[in-house]
């Protein structure tokens, strides 16, 4: 963090009610250059098709021109290219907005600046897209709360099309409570109103922020901090029992000690979100009594890709265990299958390198205690799929199982192991 950002962060932490009215001048050439080097080199290009390496060839001149336009107020956020990506196991697809390389630089700079101001006031149990926070911390916190305290009533909530539903006017009003710099507000308006190009069509969104934009996760946290986090803090004294919550971006769990409190919060929650232009999904949101019992119909809930359930430990004690949720399991197996099928024309070494990268990526997230069986299944399925599609590269079988076993001794796929012991 630069000295200027450190100073802003100290001021923001010292006085959490301070309104910053003049911060745009901190976005200088040095900050823009640092923002450029924070970008991913091989990220998808925007509508101008300009790549990271193209912009880097004349970086000093490009940054100077960009800074001049920002300083004189002539900078205008370009339109966004929309692509559609698979939404897990569902047949639905999720829209992803891709900005130009230059717009990414400005968004990165503004995001760093706003983060320095907002980090001191964000709730410590908001874990999404924040420095030093991770989904595994959220998983650990929620398990510890359930295990150590009598929080047996859980609200498992789902916000319908969250990123697409943010009310622009409300979002700006929320930001102005903390940052009321005209130049920053102007940039935020441009990003929210930027045209979205989807194939041959273009439209101007009336609500929401594009998923995929660098600034969007921070705007999501700012919006939901006001709508949910602060509201839960305000109603805490009005409840008879204790309450806790965990939020990762737009995914959150609320735990309560007393049934009557849980019913009240569950009833008011949709009204609170509706007031701010958001909709709690009626079918995917539920109030559950999450407590251990010997009945096989014990309630479960999903959070951050894991299904949480009660089970007995080896010593006979009730504990909360986690396993990869079924939809995610099917999605991962289908991904491995389709990779082996679609890339069987590549050399064995190329396929092996890609498979190792994918498998290690799954291990890095899902390797928590109690989920080892799934980790073994990942490797076993990858071996099975790889064997099948290597044998489809010609009209003759390329390998027997014995021959394929010799191949695996040379091109070993990663063995599973638990990485996150304290989650």
Secondary structure, 3 states (H helix, E strand, C coil): CCHHHHHHHHHHHHCCCCCECCCHHHCCHHHHHHHHHHCCCCCCCCCCCCCHHHHHCCHHHHHHHHHHHHHHCCCCCCCEEEEEEECCCCCCEEEEEECCHHHHHHHHHHHHHHHHHHCCCCCCCECCCCCCCCHHHHHHHHHHHHHHCCCCEEEEEEECCHHHHCCHHHHHHHHHCCECCHHHHHHHHHHHHCEEEECCEEEECCCCCCCCCCCHHHHHHHHHHHHHHHHHHHHHHHCCCCEEEEEECCEEEEEECCHHHHHHHHHHHHHHHHHCCCCECCCCCEEEECCCCCCCCCCCEEECCEEEEEEECCCCCEEEEEEECHHHHHHHHHHHHHHHHHCCCCCHHHHHHHHHHHHHHHHHHHCECCCHHHHHHHHHHHHHHHHHHHCCCCCCCCCCHHHHHHHHHHCCCCCCCCCECCC
